[in-house]
């Protein structure tokens, strides 16, 4: 036992050093998306590549593999869910994955990704797809190269999906999305045939500084710990972590639309509260993170939608926001406001989309990236394919590529494949977890109505957050809900809420 503890201590020391390098790279990425001047892009790409290369080389050192082999008897002597057993198991999975990817590939990809992001940030406002097209073509090539480091896959997207949603497969996701789409399309049709809810009061002038102050006040009340976090502005909101005691969120503000920053703050705070809730003893190890993109997204959507767009929440928060913006909201009732923030319409931008149409945006992207990876869609034809599918799903064509194929940062700062499915998986899981929470704590809506979010936050921390990566998404879902991933709770939630709002 003493030998095992000594070996585990050595493994943790190595992992902490690797984590320090990775978190330093995260800090540089955050700076690039917030405060870095445009001129810093070239050097930033080099710096990030150096850190990623060093971290990868240290992690795939054969000495790490020998430590994991030596610790196997100790791991097998412990219960599956023991912290030490989980750390060894998760680290071994990561190690066996990492040794298949050459460090030089990661250097090339990260350098390219940094350059691509900078070009996208400049090209999108100008609607200049041709400027970013060669970068996207290289991204597609590199994405295929990455997948081919893992031969034996059923679909070329599987290794990319496995990066963020372990054990999920392209074909199983296609099937799940097909079932969800069959349920969603009739709901969308019935709602959008009606006159849309009035949200004009959200689209008058709301000063940026007051929006930021109110958003900070709300996420602080939800449970986001500002002693371990902060909010900054960016092009495309995100959450990032440099340690479990430094978890930051970003937002963007439109002075002519109140919902942009407010719901962005709640969304990113949901991600951040997940990370802040992880057991602090996992710091510096592979356990100190969210278990999958789907589970992570379930928490951002829980706090943004299931809480933040709920009637109980606005029964509490509407008087607060009315006090903050008395002129803009003086003639608006709580009922009008609630309907306005839950307006359903076919819209251009995924991040602005309502709960009912949102997943159509995700499925569009998922299907297009599978076609690109399969070789059935060339990058040069992507804008036309996007517009054709968008028109089929939403009934109109984006007026510009900036509001169409270029609107999301993901393909321009990461792999093509493996990212978008997590958004819809998160929506499905959010309803499944929340239904379980209500079964355990039935008066959560009453507590939210009083502005008390701690019972829900505590339940989520105890049942989901604290475990970090100890369990896969499928294992965690079974532990929390007693069953497998299922769309029924999500469809039931949408039908119940929007059935009342739109008299379906």
Residue pairs with C-beta under 8 A, 6 or more apart in sequence:
1 74
4 71
4 73
4 74
7 67
7 70
7 71
7 74
8 71
8 74
8 84
8 87
8 88
10 67
11 64
11 67
11 68
11 71
11 87
11 88
11 91
12 87
12 284
12 285
14 58
14 61
14 63
14 64
14 67
15 91
15 284
15 285
15 286
16 284
16 285
17 58
18 55
18 58
18 59
19 284
19 285
19 288
20 284
21 51
21 54
21 55
21 58
22 51
22 52
22 55
23 241
23 242
23 243
24 51
25 48
25 51
25 52
25 55
26 240
26 241
26 242
27 242
28 44
28 47
28 48
28 51
29 48
29 240
30 240
30 242
30 248
30 250
31 44
32 40
32 41
32 44
32 114
32 117
33 234
33 235
33 236
33 238
33 250
34 232
34 233
34 234
34 250
35 232
36 44
38 118
38 122
41 114
41 115
41 118
42 115
44 114
45 110
45 111
45 114
45 115
46 111
48 110
48 111
48 114
49 106
49 107
49 108
49 110
49 111
49 114
50 107
52 106
52 107
52 110
53 103
53 104
53 106
53 107
56 98
56 101
56 103
56 106
57 103
58 64
59 94
59 95
59 98
60 95
60 98
60 99
60 103
64 95
65 95
65 99
68 88
68 91
68 92
68 95
71 88
72 88
74 84
74 88
75 84
75 85
75 88
75 89
78 84
78 85
79 85
80 86
81 470
81 471
83 279
83 281
83 282
83 287
83 470
86 287
86 469
86 470
86 471
87 282
87 285
87 286
87 287
90 286
90 287
90 469
90 470
91 285
91 286
94 286
100 149
100 150
101 146
101 149
102 149
105 142
105 145
105 146
105 149
108 142
109 142
109 146
112 135
112 138
112 139
112 142
113 139
113 413
113 414
115 135
116 132
116 135
116 136
116 138
116 139
116 412
116 413
117 409
117 412
117 413
119 131
119 132
119 135
119 412
120 132
120 135
120 406
120 409
120 412
120 413
121 235
122 131
123 129
123 131
123 132
123 406
124 132
124 402
124 406
124 407
125 402
126 402
127 400
127 401
127 402
127 406
128 401
129 383
129 401
129 405
129 406
132 406
132 412
133 379
133 380
135 412
136 379
136 382
136 411
136 412
136 416
137 379
139 411
139 412
139 414
139 415
139 416
140 372
140 373
140 379
140 416
142 415
143 160
143 373
143 415
143 416
143 417
144 156
144 373
146 159
146 160
146 415
147 153
147 156
147 157
147 158
147 159
147 160
147 373
147 417
148 156
149 159
150 158
150 159
150 162
153 159
154 169
154 170
154 171
155 169
155 170
155 171
155 370
156 373
156 374
156 417
157 170
157 369
157 370
157 373
157 417
157 418
158 169
158 170
160 373
160 415
160 416
160 417
160 418
161 168
161 169
161 170
161 173
161 417
161 418
161 421
162 168
162 418
163 415
163 418
164 292
164 293
164 418
164 419
164 422
165 292
165 293
165 294
165 418
165 421
165 422
165 425
165 473
166 291
166 292
166 472
166 473
167 472
167 473
167 474
168 294
168 421
168 425
168 473
170 370
173 366
173 421
173 425
174 370
176 428
176 485
176 487
177 359
177 363
177 366
177 421
177 424
179 487
180 359
180 363
180 424
180 428
180 487
180 490
180 491
181 359
181 360
181 363
183 487
183 491
184 356
184 359
184 360
184 494
187 356
187 494
187 495
187 498
187 504
188 344
188 346
188 356
188 357
188 360
190 502
190 504
191 344
191 356
191 498
191 502
191 504
192 344
192 345
192 346
194 502
196 343
196 344
196 345
197 339
197 340
197 342
197 343
197 344
197 501
198 336
198 339
198 340
199 259
199 340
199 341
199 343
201 328
201 329
201 331
201 332
201 336
201 337
201 340
202 257
202 258
202 259
202 340
202 341
203 256
203 257
203 258
204 256
204 328
205 255
205 256
205 328
206 255
206 256
206 257
206 258
206 325
206 328
207 255
208 253
208 255
208 261
210 324
210 325
211 253
211 255
211 258
211 261
211 262
212 231
212 251
212 253
212 261
213 324
214 262
214 320
214 321
214 324
215 231
215 251
215 261
215 262
215 264
215 265
215 266
216 226
216 231
216 265
217 320
218 262
218 265
218 266
218 317
219 231
219 249
219 265
219 266
219 269
220 226
221 451
221 453
222 266
222 269
222 273
222 303
222 307
222 453
222 457
223 269
223 273
223 453
223 454
223 457
224 249
224 269
224 272
224 273
224 276
225 273
225 276
228 244
228 245
228 246
228 247
228 276
229 246
229 247
229 248
229 249
229 272
229 276
230 248
230 249
231 248
231 249
231 250
231 251
231 265
232 248
232 249
232 250
232 251
233 250
233 251
233 252
233 253
234 250
234 251
234 252
235 252
235 409
236 252
236 351
236 408
236 409
237 249
237 250
237 251
237 252
237 264
237 267
237 268
237 351
238 249
238 250
238 268
239 247
239 248
239 249
239 250
239 268
239 271
239 272
239 275
239 300
240 247
240 248
240 250
241 247
241 248
241 272
241 275
241 289
242 248
243 283
243 284
244 275
244 276
244 278
244 280
244 282
244 283
244 288
245 280
245 283
247 272
247 275
247 276
248 272
249 265
249 268
249 269
249 271
249 272
250 268
251 261
251 264
251 265
251 268
252 260
252 261
252 264
253 260
253 261
254 260
254 261
258 325
258 328
259 341
259 352
260 352
263 304
263 308
263 309
263 341
264 351
266 303
266 304
266 307
266 308
267 300
267 301
267 303
267 304
268 300
269 303
270 299
270 300
270 301
270 302
270 303
270 304
271 290
271 296
271 297
271 299
271 300
273 299
273 303
273 457
273 460
273 465
274 290
274 295
274 296
274 299
274 460
274 464
274 465
275 289
275 290
275 465
276 465
277 460
277 461
277 464
277 465
277 466
278 287
278 288
278 289
278 465
278 466
278 467
278 468
279 287
279 466
279 467
279 468
282 288
282 468
286 469
287 468
287 469
287 470
288 468
288 469
289 468
289 469
290 296
290 299
290 468
290 469
291 467
291 468
291 469
291 470
291 471
291 472
291 473
291 476
292 422
292 425
292 472
292 473
293 419
293 421
293 422
293 423
293 425
293 426
294 421
294 422
294 425
294 426
294 428
294 429
294 473
295 426
295 429
295 464
295 473
295 476
295 477
296 422
296 426
297 422
297 423
297 425
297 426
297 427
297 429
297 430
298 425
298 426
298 427
298 428
298 429
298 430
298 432
298 433
299 426
299 430
299 460
299 464
299 465
300 426
301 426
301 427
301 430
302 430
302 433
302 434
302 460
305 355
305 430
306 430
306 431
306 434
306 493
307 313
307 448
307 453
307 456
309 341
309 342
309 355
310 445
310 448
311 338
312 445
312 446
312 448
312 449
313 448
313 449
314 334
314 337
314 338
314 341
315 334
315 449
316 448
316 449
316 450
316 451
317 451
318 334
318 337
318 338
321 329
321 337
322 329
322 330
322 332
329 337
332 340
339 501
342 354
342 355
342 497
342 498
342 501
343 354
344 354
344 355
344 356
344 357
344 498
344 502
345 354
345 357
346 357
346 394
346 395
346 396
347 353
347 354
347 357
347 394
348 398
348 403
348 404
348 407
349 403
349 407
350 358
350 361
350 362
350 365
350 407
350 408
351 408
353 360
353 361
355 427
355 494
355 497
355 498
356 494
356 498
357 394
358 423
358 427
359 423
359 424
359 427
360 393
360 394
362 420
362 421
362 423
362 424
363 424
364 386
364 389
364 390
364 393
365 408
365 420
366 420
366 421
366 424
367 389
368 377
368 382
368 385
368 386
368 389
369 411
369 416
369 417
369 420
370 417
371 377
371 385
372 378
372 379
372 382
372 416
372 417
373 416
373 417
377 385
382 405
383 401
383 404
383 405
386 398
386 404
386 405
387 397
387 398
387 404
387 405
390 396
390 397
390 398
390 404
391 397
398 404
398 405
406 412
410 419
410 420
425 473
425 485
427 490
428 485
428 486
428 487
428 489
428 490
429 473
429 477
429 485
430 490
431 489
431 490
431 492
431 493
432 477
432 481
432 485
432 486
432 489
432 490
433 460
433 463
433 464
433 477
433 480
433 481
434 489
434 493
435 481
435 489
435 493
436 463
436 480
436 481
436 482
437 444
437 456
437 459
437 460
437 463
438 444
438 445
440 459
441 455
441 456
441 459
443 455
444 455
444 456
444 459
447 453
447 454
447 455
447 456
448 456
463 479
463 480
464 476
464 480
467 476
471 479
473 485
474 484
474 485
477 483
477 484
477 485
478 484
495 504
498 504
